[in-house]
């Protein structure tokens, strides 16, 4: 399947696709098959993490896909137990060994873990890992505005992206504003609502919008992400759903459509409470 996907340019100059593929819980032979199918369906950005315990699965899927390494961008994440600098560098190397890669295109701090308070030390490790050639672009995940500010104030290096929970039920306006102020790309995890998907993906008002364009509810929501300047990373093991999720670049939502989806934000929209 040939799919033309627009790109975003990160604040360090790296270009990434406007949509990626999430791989959490895709493991083993079935995981390889699902990820390989996603690549066949046109995805060119794979998101994994040390904690997902499937970096090897992602690496095998890439090699079995027949695509060149340079054709696919792969992102992974450093867990909080390795935030100490002397632990972080070997963990990043181990992460690469697991995947069978020489470098990651993007590497993130998975969570700041403010109680441990070593995320600046972990950030310095990522800065150096990029300098060593292990990573092309460095970012964070689940960081709040004050934590982003601290990274910049103490190291002078701005994250290229911040992967956060984002969907119509949960729009973190203050955090997205902070990302934009630093030219940090907002990457959306659980872009379709995850555990709330049964509700969100059955929303009649979104179905009405989709019917106008001959699109599904999921496609409308993912299009909302892209038109907001976010990079969604939906996950699906279904080849049909994979194709559905990536086929969002042949229509455009109106301002009224966008406002309607944005008005669905809930006080309790956070999946984790």
C-alpha positions in Angstrom: 0.0 0.0 0.0 1.4 3.4 -1.0 0.4 6.1 1.4 1.7 9.7 1.2 2.1 11.0 4.7 2.8 14.7 5.4 5.7 15.5 7.7 6.5 17.7 10.7 9.9 19.3 11.2 11.1 19.0 14.7 12.9 21.9 16.4 16.3 20.2 15.8 15.5 19.9 12.0 14.6 16.2 11.9 11.5 15.4 9.8 8.9 12.9 11.1 5.7 11.6 9.6 2.5 13.3 10.8 1.2 9.9 12.1 3.1 7.0 13.7 2.3 3.4 14.8 2.2 2.5 18.5 3.5 -1.0 19.4 2.7 -1.3 23.1 1.6 -4.9 23.9 2.6 -6.2 20.5 5.1 -9.0 21.3 6.4 -12.2 19.9 5.5 -13.7 16.5 2.1 -12.1 16.5 3.6 -8.8 17.3 6.1 -9.1 14.5 3.3 -9.9 12.1 1.2 -6.9 13.2 4.1 -4.5 13.0 5.3 -5.8 9.7 1.7 -5.4 8.4 1.7 -1.8 9.6 4.8 -1.1 7.6 3.2 -2.7 4.6 0.2 -0.5 5.1 2.4 2.6 4.9 3.5 3.5 8.5 7.0 4.8 8.6 7.4 5.7 12.3 7.3 3.0 15.0 7.0 3.9 18.7 8.3 1.4 21.3 9.8 1.6 24.8 12.2 -0.2 27.1 9.3 -0.9 29.4 7.2 -2.4 26.6 9.6 -5.3 26.4 9.2 -5.5 22.7 12.1 -3.6 21.2 13.4 -6.9 19.8 10.0 -7.6 18.2 10.1 -4.2 16.5 13.6 -4.8 15.2 12.7 -8.2 13.8 9.6 -6.7 12.1 11.7 -4.1 10.5 14.2 -6.6 9.2 11.5 -8.9 7.9 9.7 -6.1 6.2 12.3 -5.8 3.5 12.5 -2.0 4.0 15.8 -0.3 4.4 16.6 1.0 7.9 16.7 4.6 6.6 13.1 4.3 5.4 11.6 3.7 8.9 11.9 5.9 11.9 12.0 4.1 15.3 11.5 5.7 18.7 12.0 4.2 22.1 12.0 5.4 25.7 14.2 5.3 28.9 12.4 4.0 32.0 12.7 5.8 35.3 14.8 3.1 37.0 17.6 4.1 34.7 17.5 7.9 35.2 20.9 8.0 36.9 23.5 9.1 34.3 25.7 6.0 34.8 22.7 3.8 34.3 21.1 5.7 31.5 23.9 5.4 28.9 24.2 1.6 29.2 20.4 1.3 29.2 20.2 3.2 25.9 22.9 0.9 24.5 21.0 -2.2 25.7 17.9 -0.8 24.2 19.7 -0.7 20.8 21.1 -4.1 21.3 17.6 -5.5 21.9 16.3 -4.0 18.7 19.4 -4.9 16.7 19.9 -1.3 15.7 22.8 1.1 15.5 20.8 4.1 16.4 17.3 5.3 17.3 15.7 8.1 15.3 14.0 9.4 18.5 14.6 8.5 22.1 12.5 9.8 25.0 12.5 9.9 28.8 9.4 7.8 29.4 8.3 9.7 32.6 9.9 12.4 34.7 9.3 10.5 38.0 9.5 13.7 40.0 9.7 11.9 43.4 13.0 10.4 42.3 14.0 13.8 40.8 16.7 12.5 38.4 15.1 13.5 35.2 17.6 16.3 34.5 20.4 13.8 34.9 18.6 11.4 32.5 18.2 14.3 30.1 21.9 15.0 30.2 22.5 11.3 29.3 20.2 11.6 26.3 22.0 14.8 25.2 25.3 12.9 25.3 23.8 9.8 23.7 22.8 12.0 20.8 26.4 13.4 20.7 27.7 9.8 20.6 25.6 9.0 17.6 23.2 6.6 19.4 20.2 8.9 18.9 19.2 11.4 16.2 16.6 13.4 18.1 15.8 13.5 21.9 12.5 14.2 23.6 10.4 13.4 26.6 7.1 11.8 27.5 4.5 12.9 30.1 6.4 16.0 31.1 4.6 19.0 32.5 5.4 22.7 31.8 7.5 23.3 34.9 9.5 20.1 34.1 10.1 21.2 30.5 11.3 24.6 31.8 13.7 23.0 34.2 15.3 20.9 31.5 15.8 23.9 29.3 17.0 26.1 32.2 19.5 23.6 33.5 20.9 22.1 30.2 20.0 24.7 27.5 18.6 21.8 25.3 15.0 21.8 24.4 13.2 18.5 23.8 12.1 17.9 20.2 8.8 16.4 21.2 6.7 15.6 24.2 4.6 12.4 24.0 1.5 13.0 26.1 -2.0 11.6 26.6 -4.2 13.5 24.2 -7.7 12.8 22.8 -11.0 14.7 22.6 -11.9 13.7 26.1 -8.6 14.9 27.5 -7.0 18.0 26.1 -4.1 19.3 28.1 -4.3 22.9 27.0 -1.6 24.3 29.4 0.8 21.6 28.5 0.1 21.9 24.8 0.6 25.6 25.0 4.0 25.1 26.8 5.0 22.6 24.0 4.1 25.2 21.4 6.0 27.9 23.1 9.2 25.8 22.9 8.4 24.5 19.4 8.1 21.1 20.9 5.9 18.7 18.9 3.0 17.2 20.8 2.9 13.5 20.1 -0.4 11.9 21.1 -0.5 8.6 23.0 -3.9 6.9 23.3 -5.1 9.3 20.5 -8.4 7.4 20.3 -9.0 7.2 24.1 -7.7 3.7 24.9 -9.9 2.4 27.7 -12.5 5.0 26.9 -12.5 3.9 23.2 -15.8 2.0 23.5 -17.5 5.3 24.4 -15.5 7.8 22.2 -15.5 5.5 19.2 -19.3 5.3 19.4 -20.0 9.0 19.7 -22.9 9.8 17.5 -21.9 13.4 17.0 -18.5 12.3 15.7 -20.2 9.8 13.4 -22.3 12.6 11.9 -19.1 14.4 11.0 -17.6 11.3 9.6 -20.6 10.6 7.4 -20.1 13.9 5.7 -16.7 12.8 4.5 -17.3 9.0 4.2 -15.0 8.5 7.1 -15.1 6.5 10.3 -15.2 8.0 13.8 -11.6 6.9 14.4 -10.5 8.6 11.2 -12.3 11.9 12.2 -10.6 11.8 15.6 -7.1 11.2 14.2 -7.7 13.9 11.6 -8.5 16.2 14.5 -5.1 15.4 16.0 -3.3 16.2 12.8 -5.1 19.5 12.2 -4.2 20.5 15.7 -0.6 20.0 14.8 -0.3 16.8 16.9 1.3 13.5 15.9 -1.0 10.6 16.8 0.5 7.1 17.3 -2.5 4.8 17.2 -1.9 1.0 17.8 -3.9 -1.8 16.2 -3.2 -5.4 15.4 -6.0 -5.4 12.8 -4.8 -4.8 9.2 -8.1 -3.2 8.3 -8.0 -0.8 11.3 -4.4 0.0 10.5 -5.4 1.1 7.0 -8.3 3.0 8.4 -6.1 4.9 10.9 -3.6 6.0 8.3 -6.1 7.1 5.6 -6.8 10.5 7.0 -5.0 12.8 4.6 -7.6 13.0 1.9 -10.1 15.2 3.7 -10.2 18.2 6.0 -12.4 19.0 9.0 -14.1 22.4 9.1 -13.5 24.9 12.0 -17.0 23.9 13.3 -16.0 20.2 13.2 -12.8 20.9 15.1 -14.6 23.0 17.7 -17.1 20.3 18.3 -14.5 17.6 19.0 -12.5 20.0 21.2 -15.7 20.8 23.2 -15.8 17.1 24.4 -13.1 17.5 27.0 -14.0 16.1 30.4 -12.7 16.9 33.9 -12.3 13.2 34.4 -11.0 12.5 30.9 -7.5 11.3 32.0 -7.4 7.6 31.4 -5.3 7.1 34.6 -7.4 9.4 36.7 
